[in-house]
Amino acid sequence: MAFKFDFEDTFEGGLADGTYEVVIQSMTETATPNGAEHIAVVLVVRNDVDQKGKNALVFHNIWKAKATGKYNKSMINTIGKYAKMSADKEYNSLQDVFDDLERKPLKITVKNESSEYNGKNYENLNVKRWGFTALPNVQHAFKNKEQDGTFMEDGLPIDITEDDLPF
């Protein structure tokens, strides 16, 4: 087998600062071990676009304000705007919003930044800007994964019946 090094195709231990075409993999409402509630947004760098960092995950949180106990609606509206959601559609629940946003393409700009919290230093990849995708025809192939005990294929759940089990 012949091999030639290609130093343009290397793993640098994370996503570099820059702008990426992404797709929303998931949005869920969750909480930290200390009880701080937030919306966890998982974005995946598209693998159907010629760009570095294909399949890398970007984690973005929308926190509930301690004073009001409510989410910053402008953050949710921003994601919805750049995902080209309809301003006329009304949703019955936050989960319905999440379901509608899944698999929508966006363009994001990220920056690696240091922060300090409770005397500890952290390195974070932060979304600094949201934008409209230049490539709305998504052909991203989601990697197979196991999530909550259900095997996923192309990001969609596979139904498993008793007849599928060997025991």
Buried (B, 14 or more C-beta within 10 A) or exposed (E): EEEEEEEEEEEEEEBBEEEBBBBBBBBEBEEEEEEEBBBBBBBBBBBBBEBBBBEBEBEBEBEBEEEEEEBBEEBBEBBBBBBEBEEEEEEEEBEEBBEBBBBBBBBBBBEEEEEEEEEEEEEEBBBEEBEEBEEEEBEBEBEEEEEEEEEBEEBEEEEEEEEEEEE
